[in-house]
Amino acid sequence: MSRLEGKVAVVTGGARGIGRAICMAYAAEGAKVAVADRLIEDAQETAALLGEAGMAVQMDVTEPAAIAAGIASIEENWGGIDILVNNAGIFNMASIEEVTVDDYRRQYDVNVGGTIFAIQAVVPGMRKRGGGVIINFSSQAGRRGEPNITIYCSTKAAVISITQSLALELAKDKIRVNAIAPGVIDTPMWTHVDALFAKYEKKPVGQKKREVGEAVPLGYMGAPEDVAKPAVFLASEDARYITAQTLNVDGGNWMS
Ligand code: NDP
């Protein structure tokens, strides 16, 4: 049986990487899926893979007005939203001497502000619908700090806290709020991450990516689909008694 039959989902940053895998998995489970991304062309390309079940929405999550407009257009087209996946995220590295106000603001605006304001935009509709599911994206980087990654790690720790507070606040509305903390997942983001580690750890390009994959207890870097499957579970009725949790999806890197 399809586990998300009749549901409407919106996935931010849904055009590529983990977000795209979640869009595909949700559609395969019977959901209608709004692919929300910064660039409409990218969102359209992924939405086209979903056929009738897909819809592309231009949404820069650093702009609360754009989030509100995007959410309103999905609700208008499909009658409401049952599942929000706050997947859009960006990564950067900088030593404390190099941190800039712009980079600090940008990472917080996407990773933290984007999560908060997307939740703010969907909650009234979910309340009217009698409930809903929200899945935020933290990271193993939210579980402990790392040198030269002060800003990103702190944004992902903030996502764990936001998940806990809002799960408690929205429990009375039958809205479950959980997060996923991926480990190392082979997506376009990793080209950028690897290049930054090459600079900061003075390694040849490609070496860090190889090393982190080999260091995973299960022995390999995850694929986007490895994260999409738990995201289906958390969105489904199978997870009806789970809220306020951050699920590690990392091949055993972090234990909690
Ligand atoms: P990718 O960089 O591969 O994809 C991210 C998507 O988000 C892109 O389509 C990107 O579009 C979009 N995006 C970026 N900024 C915005 C914005 N302001 N508004 C809307 N969309 C935006 O990332 P991953 O798939 O690797 O990561 C997905 C999530 O998982 C992120 O939150 C990330 O932090 C987290 N994560 C990933 C890990 C990994 O190893 N890959 C590990 C731990 C956590 P564009 O390129 O046009 O900006």
Residues whose N, C-alpha, C, O or C-beta is under 5 A from the ligand:
A	BS01	NDP	G13 A15 R16 G17 I18 G19 A36 D37 R38 L39 M59 D60 V61 T62 N87 A88 G89 I90 V110 F137 S138 S139 Q140 P182 G183 V184 I185 T187 P188 M189
